[in-house]
Amino acid sequence: MDGLQTIDARETAGREFRYYDFVMVAFVVILLLSNVIGAGKPAVVDLPFIGAWPFGAGILFFPLSYLIGDILTEVYGYARARRCVWAGFAGLIFMAFMEQVVVALPPASGWTGQASYEYVFGKSIFVSPEAATGLRIILASITAFWVGEFANSFVLAKLKILTNGRMLWTRTVGSTVVAQGFDSLIFYPLAFYGMTDWPAAQIGAVMLSQFVLKVSWEVLLTPVTYAVVNFLKRREGVDVYDRGTDFSPFKARV
C-alpha cells in the first residue's frame, strides 16, 4: 500500500499502536460471547433444492473471531495476534470456571431458574462431576479455538510473505480453510459425541455445514476485511511482515 512503511514484525517490539487494544478487545469479546450464546444449539435452515440443513447456531457470530484474527495478523503481525489468542484462551478458562461456580451456588429460596441454568451450562462439576455437559463444551471449544487460531495466524503470516503482500483474499480465505478445518474436526466430536440428543450422523452433518458456512462467511466478508485492514494500516502507518518471526505458539510476548 502506497505511503506505508514496510517493516519486519520484530521491529514493532515496544511500539505503540493506536488501534491494537481495541481490536484485541473486539476479538476477545466476540470469542467469549459466541461460546456462551449459540454454541450448544443445533439449528436448521431450509435451503432451496436441498431442504432442511442443520448447523450450529454459534456459526452466525463465531467466525467473526477468525476474521478479526486475520486482521490482527495482517496488520500487527503474528506475535501480536498470538498475544490476543492467549488473552482469549485465558478468558475462556475463566469463563468456564465462572460458569461452574455460578451453577454450583445454592439457589435462593423461591427462585426457579436453576434448572434453566443447568440446561444451558450443564450441572456443575462441583456438584455432579458425571454431568458436566457445559464444561465439556467449553473445554472442546478452548481446544478447537487454540489450535484453529494459531493455524489461522501461522498460515496467513506465511502466505503474506509468499505473496509479497499482494492478493489479501488468498491468505484470508486460505488460512480460514485450514483453521476452520481444524476447528470443526476438533470441536464437535469432543463436545457432543456420545450425547443422546446429538447422534453421530447429526454431528457429521453439522461439522460439514460448520466448515462450509464458516469459509463462506469469510468469503462474503472479504470486502469488510479489506476495508478494515486498509483503514488500520493507514492509521498505523506500517505494513508488517513476519520475516524472522518466532512462530512458537507457546509465548505471549511481542
C-alpha positions as CSV (number, residue, x, y, z in Angstrom):
1,M,0.0,0.0,0.0
2,D,1.4,3.4,-1.0
3,G,2.8,5.6,1.8
4,L,3.2,2.8,4.3
5,Q,6.5,1.8,5.9
6,T,7.2,-1.8,5.3
7,I,8.8,-3.4,8.3
8,D,9.6,-6.8,9.8
9,A,7.4,-7.7,12.8
10,R,10.5,-7.8,15.1
11,E,10.9,-4.1,14.6
12,T,7.5,-3.4,16.2
13,A,8.6,-4.6,19.6
14,G,7.9,-1.8,22.1
15,R,6.0,0.2,19.5
16,E,2.6,1.7,20.5
17,F,-0.2,1.2,18.0
18,R,-3.3,3.4,18.1
19,Y,-6.0,0.7,17.5
20,Y,-4.4,-2.6,18.6
21,D,-6.0,-2.6,22.0
22,F,-9.5,-2.0,20.5
23,V,-9.0,-4.9,18.0
24,M,-7.9,-7.2,20.8
25,V,-10.9,-6.3,22.9
26,A,-13.3,-7.0,20.0
27,F,-11.6,-10.3,19.4
28,V,-11.9,-11.5,23.0
29,V,-15.5,-10.2,23.4
30,I,-16.8,-11.9,20.3
31,L,-14.9,-15.1,21.2
32,L,-16.5,-15.3,24.7
33,L,-20.0,-14.4,23.7
34,S,-20.1,-16.8,20.7
35,N,-19.1,-19.6,23.1
36,V,-21.8,-18.8,25.5
37,I,-24.7,-17.9,23.2
38,G,-25.5,-20.5,20.5
39,A,-22.6,-22.9,20.8
40,G,-24.7,-25.8,22.0
41,K,-27.8,-25.2,19.9
42,P,-28.3,-27.2,16.7
43,A,-30.4,-25.0,14.4
44,V,-31.8,-25.7,10.9
45,V,-32.3,-23.7,7.8
46,D,-34.5,-24.7,4.8
47,L,-32.2,-24.4,1.7
48,P,-33.6,-24.3,-1.9
49,F,-33.2,-27.7,-3.7
50,I,-31.6,-29.2,-0.5
51,G,-34.2,-28.9,2.2
52,A,-33.6,-28.8,5.9
53,W,-29.9,-28.3,6.7
54,P,-28.6,-28.4,10.3
55,F,-26.0,-26.1,11.6
56,G,-24.7,-24.9,14.9
57,A,-26.3,-21.6,15.9
58,G,-23.0,-20.1,17.0
59,I,-21.9,-20.1,13.4
60,L,-23.6,-16.7,12.9
61,F,-21.1,-14.9,15.0
62,F,-18.1,-17.1,16.0
63,P,-16.4,-16.8,12.5
64,L,-16.0,-13.1,13.3
65,S,-13.3,-14.0,15.7
66,Y,-11.4,-15.6,12.9
67,L,-11.9,-12.6,10.7
68,I,-10.5,-10.4,13.5
69,G,-7.7,-12.9,13.9
70,D,-6.9,-12.4,10.2
71,I,-6.9,-8.6,10.7
72,L,-4.6,-8.8,13.7
73,T,-2.0,-11.0,11.9
74,E,-2.2,-9.0,8.7
75,V,-1.9,-5.6,10.3
76,Y,0.1,-6.2,13.5
77,G,1.9,-9.4,12.8
78,Y,1.9,-13.0,14.2
79,A,3.3,-12.1,17.7
80,R,0.6,-9.6,18.5
81,A,-2.1,-11.9,17.2
82,R,-0.5,-14.7,19.3
83,R,-0.9,-12.4,22.4
84,C,-4.6,-11.9,21.6
85,V,-5.1,-15.7,21.2
86,W,-3.6,-16.2,24.7
87,A,-5.8,-13.4,26.1
88,G,-8.8,-15.2,24.6
89,F,-7.6,-18.5,25.9
90,A,-7.3,-17.1,29.4
91,G,-10.8,-15.5,29.0
92,L,-12.3,-18.9,28.0
93,I,-10.7,-20.6,31.0
94,F,-12.1,-18.0,33.4
95,M,-15.5,-18.1,31.8
96,A,-15.6,-21.9,32.2
97,F,-14.6,-21.6,35.9
98,M,-17.2,-18.8,36.5
99,E,-19.9,-20.9,34.9
100,Q,-19.2,-23.9,37.1
101,V,-19.1,-21.7,40.3
102,V,-22.3,-19.9,39.4
103,V,-24.2,-23.1,38.6
104,A,-23.0,-24.7,41.8
105,L,-24.1,-21.9,44.1
106,P,-27.2,-22.9,46.0
107,P,-30.2,-21.0,44.6
108,A,-32.1,-18.6,46.8
109,S,-35.4,-19.8,48.2
110,G,-38.3,-19.3,45.8
111,W,-36.0,-18.9,42.7
112,T,-37.0,-21.3,39.9
113,G,-34.3,-20.6,37.3
114,Q,-31.7,-23.3,38.4
115,A,-33.0,-25.9,36.0
116,S,-32.6,-23.4,33.1
117,Y,-29.0,-22.6,34.2
118,E,-28.2,-26.3,34.3
119,Y,-29.8,-27.0,31.0
120,V,-27.7,-24.3,29.3
121,F,-24.4,-24.8,31.1
122,G,-24.7,-28.3,32.4
123,K,-24.6,-29.3,36.1
124,S,-21.5,-28.1,37.8
125,I,-18.7,-30.5,38.3
126,F,-18.5,-29.2,41.9
127,V,-21.9,-30.8,42.4
128,S,-22.3,-33.5,39.8
129,P,-19.0,-34.5,38.2
130,E,-20.7,-37.0,35.9
131,A,-23.0,-34.5,34.3
132,A,-20.7,-31.5,33.4
133,T,-22.0,-31.1,29.8
134,G,-21.4,-27.4,29.8
135,L,-17.8,-27.9,30.9
136,R,-17.2,-30.4,28.2
137,I,-18.5,-28.0,25.5
138,I,-16.2,-25.2,26.9
139,L,-13.1,-27.5,27.0
140,A,-13.8,-28.6,23.5
141,S,-14.2,-25.0,22.4
142,I,-11.0,-24.0,24.1
143,T,-9.1,-26.8,22.4
144,A,-10.5,-26.1,19.0
145,F,-10.0,-22.4,19.4
146,W,-6.4,-22.7,20.4
147,V,-5.5,-25.0,17.5
148,G,-7.6,-23.2,14.9
149,E,-6.5,-19.6,15.7
150,F,-2.8,-20.5,15.8
151,A,-3.1,-22.4,12.5
152,N,-5.0,-19.4,11.1
153,S,-2.3,-16.8,12.1
154,F,0.6,-19.0,11.0
155,V,-0.8,-19.8,7.5
156,L,-1.8,-16.1,6.9
157,A,1.6,-14.8,8.0
158,K,3.4,-17.3,5.8
159,L,1.2,-16.6,2.8
160,K,1.7,-12.8,3.2
161,I,5.5,-13.4,2.8
162,L,4.9,-15.8,-0.1
163,T,2.6,-13.4,-2.0
164,N,4.7,-10.3,-1.0
165,G,1.6,-8.7,0.5
166,R,-0.5,-9.0,-2.7
167,M,-3.9,-10.6,-3.0
168,L,-5.1,-10.3,0.6
169,W,-8.0,-12.6,-0.2
170,T,-5.8,-15.6,-0.9
171,R,-4.4,-15.6,2.6
172,T,-7.6,-14.7,4.5
173,V,-9.6,-17.4,2.7
174,G,-6.7,-19.9,2.6
175,S,-5.9,-19.5,6.3
176,T,-9.6,-19.9,7.1
177,V,-9.9,-23.1,5.1
178,V,-7.1,-24.6,7.2
179,A,-8.1,-23.2,10.5
180,Q,-11.8,-23.9,10.2
181,G,-11.0,-27.5,9.2
182,F,-9.1,-28.0,12.4
183,D,-11.8,-26.2,14.4
184,S,-14.7,-28.2,13.1
185,L,-12.9,-31.5,13.3
186,I,-11.9,-30.9,16.9
187,F,-14.9,-29.1,18.5
188,Y,-18.0,-31.1,17.6
189,P,-16.7,-34.6,18.3
190,L,-15.1,-33.5,21.6
191,A,-18.2,-31.5,22.6
192,F,-21.1,-33.7,21.6
193,Y,-20.0,-37.3,20.6
194,G,-22.0,-39.8,22.6
195,M,-24.8,-37.5,23.7
196,T,-28.3,-38.8,23.1
197,D,-29.5,-35.6,21.5
198,W,-26.5,-35.4,19.2
199,P,-26.4,-38.6,17.1
200,A,-23.3,-39.3,15.2
201,A,-25.0,-38.6,11.8
202,Q,-26.1,-35.1,13.0
203,I,-22.6,-34.4,14.3
204,G,-21.1,-35.2,10.9
205,A,-23.7,-33.1,9.1
206,V,-23.2,-30.1,11.5
207,M,-19.4,-30.4,11.2
208,L,-19.6,-30.2,7.4
209,S,-22.1,-27.4,7.4
210,Q,-20.0,-25.5,10.0
211,F,-16.9,-25.8,7.8
212,V,-18.8,-24.7,4.6
213,L,-20.6,-21.9,6.3
214,K,-17.6,-20.5,8.1
215,V,-15.5,-20.5,5.0
216,S,-18.4,-18.9,3.1
217,W,-18.7,-16.3,5.7
218,E,-15.0,-15.4,5.3
219,V,-15.5,-15.1,1.5
220,L,-18.6,-13.0,1.9
221,L,-16.9,-10.7,4.4
222,T,-13.8,-10.2,2.2
223,P,-14.8,-6.6,1.3
224,V,-15.2,-5.8,5.0
225,T,-11.8,-7.4,5.7
226,Y,-10.2,-5.3,3.0
227,A,-11.8,-2.1,4.3
228,V,-10.8,-2.7,7.9
229,V,-7.2,-3.8,7.0
230,N,-6.7,-0.8,4.8
231,F,-8.1,1.6,7.4
232,L,-5.9,0.2,10.2
233,K,-2.7,0.1,8.0
234,R,-3.2,3.7,7.0
235,R,-3.8,4.8,10.6
236,E,-0.9,2.8,12.0
237,G,1.4,3.8,9.1
238,V,3.1,0.5,8.7
239,D,2.8,-2.8,6.8
240,V,4.1,-5.6,8.9
241,Y,5.8,-8.8,7.6
242,D,6.7,-11.8,9.7
243,R,10.1,-12.3,8.3
244,G,12.3,-14.0,11.0
245,T,9.4,-14.3,13.4
246,D,9.5,-17.0,16.1
247,F,6.2,-18.8,15.3
248,S,6.1,-20.9,18.6
249,P,2.6,-20.7,20.0
250,F,3.9,-21.1,23.5
251,K,4.7,-17.5,24.1
252,A,2.7,-14.4,24.8
253,R,5.5,-11.8,24.5
254,V,5.6,-9.5,21.5
